[in-house]
Every structure is written in C-alpha cells, then in structure tokens.
Amino acid sequence: TMRPFAESKKFSKSAASQKPKEADKVLGKDKDEGLIAAAVPISEPEPDVDLAKEAALKRVGERIGARRGVGSRGKARRAGPGSSPSAAPAKPKKAASKSSKTNRVWLGSDKDQVSLDFSDDKPADEGDVSDPTQRGSMVGQLQELGIEHGASDGEEEGDFEDDEEEDEEIEVEEEGAARSQKKAESGSGVMGFFKSLVSNKVITRESLETVMDKMREHLISKNVAAEIAQKLCDSVASKLEGRAIGTFSSVSSTVRSTLEESLVQILSAGQQRDTLRDVMEARRKGKPYVITFCGVNGVGKSTNLAKICFWLLENGFRVLVAGCDTFRAGAVEQLRVHVRRLHALHPPAENATRPNVLLYEKGYGKDAAGIAAEAVSYARETRFDVVLVDTAGRMQDNEPLMRALAKLIKVNTPDLVLFVGEALVGNEAVDQLSKFNSSLADYGDGRLQLIDGVLLTKFDAIDDKVGAAVSMAYTSGKPIVFVGTGQTYSDLKNLNAHAVVKALLR
C-alpha cells in the first residue's frame, strides 16, 4: 500500500523548513511575516533559548561598539578580552611644576678653557714648542726634495751626476752595456716602452709613434697635463729620430737626458730665484722684502707661511707676519699661535728689546690692502727684514675676491707673489693658476704684476704622481720656489728636477 504524503520524509522536511530559526526569532525576523518586533515573546522557549538570545545580543552590541568606538562594551573590547573599563591602566598625571632647564656642562675644567682661548696674546714659553730639536735644522739654503721610492731627502745632486757618468761608461764599454740591458729588460716603467727600438737600424718617426703614444699615456697617469706630456714626447722623439742605437742602455741614457733637460727648463722656467740673496739685498737698501701668499681655500697658505717664516728666522732675519685674511673665522688666531711658537723657538737676544717675529693684525672685516700697506710701513719703521702677507682663500671664479687680491698687489707691490697650490688636485691646479694670473692681469688697472712663483703643498701625499709640479710650472712660466712635504716647520724643500725625472720614468 502507498503511504500518505503526511508520513513521507518530504513532508517532514517541508514542515521543518516552515518553522522560524532561533536567530531569526532573536533578531525579530520571520520568513513569512517579514520584520517583527524584537519584544514579541516566544512561547515555551527551550531551556537554552535565553542563553542563546543573551549571547546573540552581546555579539551584536560588541559589533556596534567596535564600529562606532563608543559604549562600555566597545571600551571593554578594545581593552582586551576579559577586561573591564575599570581595569584599564590610568594615565599618569602631569607634574605639578616643570623643572627649570640646566646648563650643559662640558668636559674639562676652567683651567682647560683658559688654555684653549687663543683670542689674546699670551707670554710665550718653552711649553709652546712642540719640537725644540728643529732649531738649527734649516740654516742656509733649503734641501733638495727626494721623491719617495726614488732619491731620499739626504741624497745630493752629485749622486745623480754619478748615475749619469755610469750611463756614459756603460755606453762605451760593451760588457757594461750588456749588464745594463739585461737589468733593464727585467725591470718595468716607461723605459720598457723603448725595448723595441734596440736594433742596428736607424730610428724613424714611424717607429717612434707607438712608443711615444705609450709614453704620453704614462706621463698623463702621473698627473702631467696632456699638452705638456705631448711636448715632452716630441722633445724625446726629436732626439731619437735619425739615430742608430744598438744597445738598450743608449736608448735609456738618451731618453733620460732628454727628459731631464726639458723638465729642468720647465721647472726652473729659465729663472734661478735665490730668496735669501734677495732678502739680503733688500735689507742692504733699507726696505723690507714683501712676500704675498695667494691661492684657493684650504691649500695650506697659513701653514706654509709659518714654515717660510721659520726658515727665515733660522737664517737670522726678523719677520713681520701681516694677517690680511679678514674673512675666515679663526685666521688671525691661527697666525697668532704660529707666531707665538716661532717666537719661543727663536727668542730675541738677551740685550735685544725687539722680537724676531711679530704679528700685525687689525681683526676681521677690514680692507686687506690697507692692512698690508700699514704692515709694510710698520716693518720699515721698526726695521723688520721680511713681511709675509697672508691673504684669504678664494676660488678662481669669484670676481669680487679676485678684484680685492688684485688691489692688494697693486697697492703694496710685493717683491714676490707666491701662488700656493696643492699637489693632490692634479691638473685642477693648472686651471686655478691660469685664472689667478688672468684675474691679476684684468683687474690690475694697468699695472701688470702676475704670479712670481709657485709653492706646492702636500707633496708628501702623492707618492710618484709629480706631474702637477710640471704642469703648474709650464702653465705659469714661473719656477716652483718651495715644496711643502709635511706638518712640521722644517718640512720645506726645494724641488729637485732629477728626482722628478726619476719619478716620471718609474
């Protein structure tokens, strides 16, 4: 028999689907009647209906509180599970009164602060002398400079002459030539470029092209300007062209002598300046010998001025230092420290009342040309032998400062204008020097006084890259008068052309 529809599973499922769910009852919704009031009581609830309703209401309240950020339930939710608003930590109250700020206390005592104050002159004593053994180390002419890994500072010019004589003997003696050739072949440097020229045939311009290109690149790598490197190569090529050279020693001797002759001519610029002789001549005429230092910022003008001052004091001259750098903060104080230390190294004689070295300064913000003129007049009245004029550092493109330098030189007509450049910058020093000369010529108002010489600083930091000295001397047509080689007063040398040749050929 067939079962009635009321007893079938389909009927039971349909009947169950018609009943409202518990969540719909809580939210006040019914599928048949739509939206109903939430307060409608539910008849005969199951034992756990009240708990489910309470939990559902709690969840709805938490959602609303979390969205709006208000309400006690929301605060409790943000505070953390299981926590209550009263359990939230209370913010600390601000202090009733703010304590006053205390001054910073620097390390060191009042005594240290006094010793570090260089704004006023102080009596010089032996405690200011960093190295008293420097006394007497620079009497007479300056020592020749020796390049590191080449000639040492104590090596005399005769040592280089001995080398040349040995080269000549090797060229004459066949056995000595063979030994020299074997040694050269095992060596390195620019001389290795000329190995291909060792033959009995006559050297032509075509055979020299490749060698000269390599030599030119080598000189440029030593910081020699490209124009000057080409000139040196041309001079060597002109000496070698048309010659029949059978041994490598002959090539080496020819190249070395040619480069040395050209470099000596460039570095000395056809002049042999003897500063001590010029100072003595000026003293005989009853006037001070004036040296002006100029250059860009940070090259060491004041430091090397102090070195030259020490050298002049060592040779018995009285020196007046004119502080004409009225722009840079601390420039006058720096000179004051140098003068005090130099005074301690060379105090006046027992019966003498005049110091051997003195600083003439008028502070900052004044006209540098006027201060220099006053210093020269003061030196003439008090019979100082030399006036060293320190000027402010300036870039070569700064027209107002270059006009001020031209005015200083025009008004005071110094006996020696030194351009101070550093060997570290390489060919940039060539641009600086050429523009300084151009500015002095343009702003001199008809009086043409240009750079008289070059003081090359920081030469101890370039190893064998000595090309900057060659480039600066060639550009200015003036000699390298002094070379700074260190941080002490005695680190001042004369440039040795023979040592430069050895460094360039290495």
DAPEMO-V256341 format. One record per residue. N is the residue number from 0. SS is DSSP state (h for helix, s for strand, l for the rest). PHI is phi in whole degrees, 0 to 359 (none if undefined). OMEGA is omega as a letter, one per 30 degrees, with the letter a starting at -180 (* if undefined). Layout:
BEGIN
<<N SS PHI OMEGA> <N SS PHI OMEGA>>
END
This chain:
BEGIN
<<0 l none a> <1 l 272 l> <2 l 285 l> <3 l 290 a> <4 h 296 a> <5 h 294 a> <6 h 265 a> <7 l 279 l> <8 h 292 l> <9 h 296 l> <10 h 293 a> <11 h 295 l> <12 h 293 l> <13 h 295 l> <14 h 293 l> <15 h 292 a> <16 h 289 l> <17 h 280 a> <18 l 280 l> <19 l 291 l> <20 l 283 a> <21 h 296 a> <22 h 294 l> <23 h 292 l> <24 h 296 a> <25 h 294 a> <26 h 278 l> <27 l 81 a> <28 s 243 l> <29 s 217 a> <30 l 296 a> <31 l 276 a> <32 l 263 l> <33 s 80 a> <34 s 275 l> <35 l 239 a> <36 l 290 a> <37 l 288 a> <38 l 272 l> <39 l 295 a> <40 l 289 l> <41 l 261 a> <42 l 284 l> <43 l 46 l> <44 l 293 l> <45 l 290 a> <46 l 302 a> <47 l 259 a> <48 h 292 a> <49 h 298 l> <50 h 293 l> <51 h 295 l> <52 h 297 a> <53 h 295 l> <54 h 294 l> <55 h 295 l> <56 h 298 a> <57 h 295 l> <58 h 294 l> <59 h 297 l> <60 h 296 l> <61 h 294 l> <62 h 296 l> <63 h 297 l> <64 h 294 l> <65 h 292 a> <66 h 288 a> <67 h 274 a> <68 l 75 a> <69 l 230 l> <70 l 97 a> <71 h 292 a> <72 h 292 l> <73 h 297 l> <74 h 298 l> <75 h 294 a> <76 h 292 l> <77 h 290 a> <78 h 292 l> <79 l 128 l> <80 l 296 l> <81 l 80 a> <82 l 250 a> <83 l 241 l> <84 h 303 a> <85 h 289 a> <86 h 276 a> <87 l 294 a> <88 l 292 a> <89 l 281 l> <90 l 289 l> <91 l 292 l> <92 l 283 l> <93 l 291 l> <94 l 297 a> <95 l 294 a> <96 l 222 a> <97 l 280 a> <98 l 287 a> <99 l 288 a> <100 l 286 a> <101 l 265 l> <102 l 289 l> <103 l 289 l> <104 l 251 a> <105 l 278 l> <106 l 291 a> <107 l 105 a> <108 l 262 l> <109 h 297 l> <110 h 296 l> <111 h 295 l> <112 h 296 l> <113 h 293 a> <114 h 290 l> <115 l 269 a> <116 l 270 a> <117 l 252 a> <118 l 283 a> <119 l 234 l> <120 l 291 l> <121 l 231 l> <122 l 295 a> <123 l 281 l> <124 l 218 a> <125 h 292 l> <126 h 293 l> <127 h 279 a> <128 l 273 a> <129 l 286 a> <130 l 213 a> <131 h 296 a> <132 h 291 l> <133 h 289 a> <134 l 299 l> <135 l 80 a> <136 l 274 a> <137 l 230 l> <138 l 283 a> <139 l 89 a> <140 l 291 l> <141 l 290 l> <142 l 287 l> <143 s 284 a> <144 l 278 l> <145 l 249 a> <146 l 279 l> <147 l 299 a> <148 l 71 l> <149 l 237 l> <150 l 280 l> <151 l 275 a> <152 l 296 a> <153 l 276 a> <154 l 282 a> <155 l 270 a> <156 h 295 l> <157 h 298 l> <158 h 296 l> <159 h 291 l> <160 h 295 l> <161 h 298 l> <162 h 298 a> <163 h 294 l> <164 h 296 l> <165 h 297 l> <166 h 299 l> <167 h 294 l> <168 h 296 l> <169 h 295 l> <170 h 294 a> <171 h 279 a> <172 l 272 a> <173 h 292 a> <174 h 292 l> <175 h 294 l> <176 h 294 l> <177 h 294 l> <178 h 295 l> <179 h 295 l> <180 h 295 l> <181 h 295 l> <182 h 292 a> <183 h 292 a> <184 h 294 l> <185 h 277 a> <186 l 270 a> <187 l 220 a> <188 l 108 a> <189 h 294 a> <190 h 294 l> <191 h 294 l> <192 h 292 a> <193 h 264 l> <194 h 295 a> <195 h 290 a> <196 h 272 a> <197 l 284 l> <198 l 195 l> <199 l 268 a> <200 l 277 l> <201 s 281 a> <202 l 283 l> <203 l 249 l> <204 h 296 a> <205 h 295 l> <206 h 289 a> <207 h 269 a> <208 h 299 a> <209 h 297 a> <210 h 295 a> <211 h 292 l> <212 h 296 l> <213 h 295 l> <214 h 294 l> <215 h 297 l> <216 h 297 l> <217 h 296 l> <218 h 293 l> <219 h 296 l> <220 h 293 l> <221 l 268 l> <222 l 74 l> <223 l 278 l> <224 l 299 a> <225 h 299 a> <226 h 297 a> <227 h 288 l> <228 h 299 l> <229 h 295 l> <230 h 295 l> <231 h 295 l> <232 h 295 l> <233 h 295 l> <234 h 293 l> <235 h 292 a> <236 h 297 l> <237 h 294 l> <238 h 284 a> <239 h 272 a> <240 l 295 l> <241 l 84 a> <242 l 258 l> <243 s 256 a> <244 l 244 a> <245 l 262 a> <246 l 238 l> <247 h 293 l> <248 h 297 l> <249 h 293 l> <250 h 297 a> <251 h 299 a> <252 h 295 a> <253 h 293 l> <254 h 297 a> <255 h 296 a> <256 h 293 l> <257 h 293 l> <258 h 298 a> <259 h 295 l> <260 h 297 l> <261 h 292 a> <262 h 290 l> <263 h 298 l> <264 h 294 a> <265 h 288 a> <266 h 290 l> <267 h 273 l> <268 l 54 l> <269 l 72 a> <270 l 232 l> <271 l 237 a> <272 l 273 l> <273 l 248 a> <274 h 294 a> <275 h 298 l> <276 h 295 l> <277 h 294 l> <278 h 294 l> <279 h 295 l> <280 h 293 l> <281 h 294 l> <282 h 294 l> <283 h 295 l> <284 l 275 l> <285 l 80 l> <286 l 225 l> <287 l 283 l> <288 s 268 a> <289 s 256 l> <290 s 240 l> <291 s 252 l> <292 s 253 l> <293 s 220 a> <294 l 162 a> <295 l 280 a> <296 l 288 l> <297 l 78 a> <298 l 270 l> <299 l 104 a> <300 h 294 a> <301 h 294 a> <302 h 295 a> <303 h 284 l> <304 h 299 l> <305 h 295 l> <306 h 295 l> <307 h 294 l> <308 h 299 l> <309 h 297 l> <310 h 297 l> <311 h 292 l> <312 h 296 l> <313 h 298 a> <314 l 260 l> <315 l 85 l> <316 l 259 l> <317 l 267 a> <318 s 237 l> <319 s 248 l> <320 s 261 a> <321 s 260 l> <322 s 275 a> <323 l 260 l> <324 l 272 a> <325 l 265 a> <326 l 249 a> <327 l 285 l> <328 l 294 l> <329 l 91 a> <330 h 294 a> <331 h 293 l> <332 h 296 l> <333 h 297 l> <334 h 295 a> <335 h 296 l> <336 h 296 l> <337 h 299 a> <338 h 296 l> <339 h 296 l> <340 h 290 l> <341 h 293 l> <342 h 295 l> <343 h 291 l> <344 h 288 a> <345 l 228 l> <346 l 289 l> <347 l 292 l> <348 l 295 a> <349 l 300 a> <350 l 272 a> <351 l 277 l> <352 l 255 a> <353 l 264 l> <354 l 286 l> <355 l 280 l> <356 s 220 a> <357 s 213 l> <358 s 258 l> <359 s 247 a> <360 s 213 l> <361 l 234 l> <362 l 87 a> <363 l 246 l> <364 l 76 a> <365 l 260 l> <366 l 284 a> <367 h 294 a> <368 h 296 l> <369 h 293 l> <370 h 296 l> <371 h 296 l> <372 h 296 l> <373 h 295 l> <374 h 294 l> <375 h 294 l> <376 h 295 l> <377 h 295 l> <378 h 295 l> <379 h 293 a> <380 h 288 a> <381 h 264 l> <382 l 60 l> <383 l 278 a> <384 l 277 a> <385 s 225 l> <386 s 242 l> <387 s 256 a> <388 s 260 l> <389 s 266 a> <390 l 245 a> <391 l 286 l> <392 l 290 a> <393 l 209 l> <394 l 284 a> <395 l 291 a> <396 l 261 a> <397 l 274 a> <398 h 297 a> <399 h 300 a> <400 h 289 l> <401 h 291 l> <402 h 296 l> <403 h 295 l> <404 h 294 l> <405 h 297 l> <406 h 294 a> <407 h 299 a> <408 h 289 l> <409 h 293 a> <410 h 288 a> <411 h 260 l> <412 l 43 a> <413 l 294 l> <414 l 285 a> <415 s 215 l> <416 s 253 a> <417 s 257 l> <418 s 269 a> <419 s 262 l> <420 s 230 a> <421 s 261 a> <422 h 286 a> <423 h 287 a> <424 h 279 l> <425 l 68 a> <426 l 285 l> <427 h 296 l> <428 h 296 l> <429 h 295 l> <430 h 295 l> <431 h 298 a> <432 h 294 a> <433 h 295 a> <434 h 285 l> <435 h 297 l> <436 h 297 l> <437 h 296 l> <438 h 294 l> <439 h 296 l> <440 h 285 a> <441 h 282 a> <442 l 257 a> <443 l 278 l> <444 l 54 l> <445 l 91 l> <446 l 262 a> <447 l 264 l> <448 l 229 a> <449 l 255 l> <450 l 294 a> <451 l 265 a> <452 s 190 a> <453 s 238 l> <454 s 249 a> <455 s 262 a> <456 s 256 l> <457 l 57 a> <458 h 287 a> <459 h 282 a> <460 h 254 a> <461 l 247 a> <462 l 58 a> <463 l 252 l> <464 l 273 a> <465 l 263 a> <466 h 295 a> <467 h 298 l> <468 h 296 l> <469 h 295 a> <470 h 295 a> <471 h 292 l> <472 h 293 l> <473 h 291 a> <474 h 293 a> <475 h 275 a> <476 l 70 a> <477 l 240 a> <478 l 282 l> <479 s 278 a> <480 s 281 a> <481 s 227 l> <482 s 226 l> <483 s 272 a> <484 l 234 a> <485 l 178 a> <486 l 249 l> <487 l 259 a> <488 l 295 a> <489 l 273 a> <490 l 274 l> <491 s 221 a> <492 s 226 l> <493 s 263 a> <494 l 282 a> <495 l 258 a> <496 h 296 l> <497 h 296 l> <498 h 293 l> <499 h 295 l> <500 h 298 l> <501 h 298 a> <502 h 292 a> <503 h 289 a> <504 h 275 a> <505 l 287 *>>
END
